């Protein structure tokens, strides 16, 4: 039954929901100039959201939810290796009861909006090429029309 809680305890997980994570606004006053709220703030917020999900063990606990990260994973793409190292060196405040960050990253999908081809190649390495979803970002100029 669709509304019955699954064995893992989530109606959303049982439905196999698709959740696209894209920040709506960045309220960091340091980023108010030069369009940095979008250029820097959005990829940072995407990465912070993904980091919280991974450190809380959400992707492993709800494996049927298909999370998709905007901005080719944002800063999470570059920092997940550092997070993995935190697990390996048993840093304070890091719960070892959750899936390792690099393994959890493979549970995410990402959009293809990356600033440079090399950034998208890194994202493919981290998340898996089969987890990259084409995104144009239309009608905004940050995206691409190339497939």
BELKATA-V508971 format. One record per residue. N is the residue number from 1. RES is the residue in one letter. D_LAST is the distance of its C-alpha to the last C-alpha in whole Angstrom. Layout:
N	RES	D_LAST
N	RES	D_LAST
//
This chain:
1	X	39
2	X	36
3	X	38
4	X	40
5	X	39
6	X	37
7	X	39
8	X	37
9	X	38
10	X	35
11	X	35
12	X	31
13	X	31
14	X	32
15	X	30
16	X	27
17	X	25
18	X	22
19	X	22
20	X	20
21	X	21
22	X	21
23	X	24
24	X	25
25	X	27
26	X	29
27	X	32
28	X	33
29	X	35
30	X	34
31	X	31
32	X	32
33	X	32
34	X	29
35	X	26
36	X	27
37	X	27
38	X	23
39	X	22
40	X	24
41	X	26
42	X	23
43	X	21
44	X	25
45	X	26
46	X	23
47	X	24
48	X	28
49	X	27
50	X	25
51	X	28
52	X	31
53	X	29
54	X	29
55	X	33
56	X	34
57	X	33
58	X	31
59	X	28
60	X	31
61	X	33
62	X	31
63	X	28
64	X	27
65	X	26
66	X	22
67	X	22
68	X	18
69	X	18
70	X	17
71	X	16
72	X	15
73	X	18
74	X	20
75	X	23
76	X	23
77	X	21
78	X	23
79	X	26
80	X	26
81	X	28
82	X	31
83	X	31
84	X	32
85	X	34
86	X	36
87	X	37
88	X	38
89	X	40
90	X	41
91	X	41
92	X	43
93	X	41
94	X	39
95	X	39
96	X	39
97	X	39
98	X	36
99	X	33
100	X	32
101	X	29
102	X	27
103	X	27
104	X	27
105	X	23
106	X	22
107	X	23
108	X	20
109	X	17
110	X	15
111	X	12
112	X	9
113	X	11
114	X	13
115	X	15
116	X	14
117	X	12
118	X	16
119	X	16
120	X	13
121	X	14
122	X	18
123	X	16
124	X	15
125	X	19
126	X	20
127	X	19
128	X	17
129	X	14
130	X	15
131	X	15
132	X	12
133	X	10
134	X	7
135	X	9
136	X	8
137	X	12
138	X	13
139	X	16
140	X	16
141	X	15
142	X	14
143	X	11
144	X	8
145	X	6
146	X	4
147	X	0
//
